[in-house]
Each structure stands twice: as C-alpha cells, then as structure tokens.
Amino acid sequence: MLLHEGMTLHPYSVALCFVLLAVLSLFTMLSMIKQRKKGLAGFMFLSLIVMLACAYVSSTVNAS
C-alpha cells in the first residue's frame, strides 16, 4: 500500500508502535541481564530510553 500525498499517520498509532518496541526491548534487556551479558543489556537499555522518548515526541505532535 502506497502513502499518497496528503495522507498522515495518526500520532498515537506511531507512539503505540514505539511503546510496543520498547516493551520488547525491555524483555530482551532482562534476558540479557539473566545471561550476564551486561554490554548487550546496556545497549538494550539505551534503545528502551530512545524508543520511549520517540513515543513521547510522536504523541505530542499534531496530526496535520
């Protein structure tokens, strides 16, 4: 499906996608902590923070 000119994505649906990705990142981070892989867990923590920040930003913009 192609996005035509003038079509917009709803900000809350984009924010929901980022929150879902953050939850998946959280579970992966917890798995890495259990396996004692601290470097990968730290990377997943940074990914979690970035995704939550993107979710916040995308939920505060206008839909137009």
C-alpha positions in Angstrom: 0.0 0.0 0.0 1.4 3.3 -1.0 1.0 6.5 1.0 -0.5 9.2 -1.2 0.3 12.8 -0.9 -1.7 14.4 1.9 -2.2 11.2 3.9 -1.0 11.5 7.5 -0.2 8.9 10.2 -2.0 9.3 13.4 0.5 10.3 16.1 -1.0 8.0 18.7 -0.6 4.9 16.5 3.0 5.8 15.9 3.5 6.3 19.6 1.9 2.9 20.3 4.3 1.2 17.9 7.3 2.8 19.7 5.9 1.7 23.1 5.5 -1.9 21.8 9.0 -1.9 20.6 10.2 -0.5 24.0 8.4 -3.4 25.8 10.1 -5.9 23.5 13.4 -4.2 24.2 12.7 -4.4 27.9 12.1 -8.2 27.8 15.3 -8.6 25.7 17.2 -6.5 28.2 16.0 -8.6 31.1 17.0 -11.8 29.3 20.5 -10.4 28.7 20.9 -9.5 32.3 20.0 -13.1 33.3 22.6 -14.4 30.9 25.2 -12.0 32.4 25.7 -10.1 29.1 25.9 -6.6 30.6 27.1 -4.9 27.4 24.1 -6.0 25.3 21.8 -5.2 28.3 23.2 -1.7 28.3 22.6 -1.3 24.6 19.0 -2.5 25.1 18.6 0.0 27.9 19.7 2.8 25.6 17.3 1.5 23.0 14.5 1.5 25.5 15.1 5.1 26.5 15.3 6.3 22.9 12.1 4.5 21.9 10.2 5.9 24.9 11.4 9.4 24.0 10.3 8.9 20.4 6.9 7.7 21.6 6.5 10.8 23.8 7.6 13.1 21.0 5.3 11.5 18.4 2.3 11.6 20.7 2.7 15.3 21.3 2.8 16.5 17.6 -0.2 17.5 15.6 -1.8 15.1 13.2 -1.8 17.6 10.3 
